[in-house]
Amino acid sequence: MILEPLTLPGRTDYLSQVMDYVTWAAAACGLPEAAAYRLSLAVDEIATNVVIHGYQDAGRSGDLTVWAETTADRLIICLEDTGEPFDPRQVPQPSDLDRPLEERRDGGLGIFLALWGVDGFSYERRGDKNRSEFIMEQPGAGALDSP
């Protein structure tokens, strides 16, 4: 089942509404609390990067659309934007995780942790849109009612 999308301006003051939608979808389909937390962190990290880097830093404006889809065994959160093309999977994995914080390079850790925390992630560019999908496996996912 696919829920009706939520479309908001791609600005930082709307990110909390994206997170409310994700939190609601996770709770409504019975995703365990720890998995829901990891999913929320992942979506928040990528959505924040879209708004800051894909829109603000690029001198662009646009919308951010989020929707949820549930199947018998998974919850999928889709995030779509018209910001600068950016595939989070192309960010190099940190190679210095065993070093003290002051010796590590800046950046990239948030995306690494976001993608590590979900069961699946995909990205594609469709025309002028970026689409990121976050997948959380869950046995016995139920049908969702709209928020």
Buried (B, 14 or more C-beta within 10 A) or exposed (E): EEBEEBEBBBBEEBBEBBBEBBBBBBEBBBBEEEBBBBBBBBBBBBBBBBBBEBBBEEEEEBBBBBBBBBEEEBBBBBBBBBBBEBEBEEBEEBEEEEEEEEEBEEEBBBBBBBBEBBBEBEBEEEEEBBBBBBBBEBEEBEEBEEE
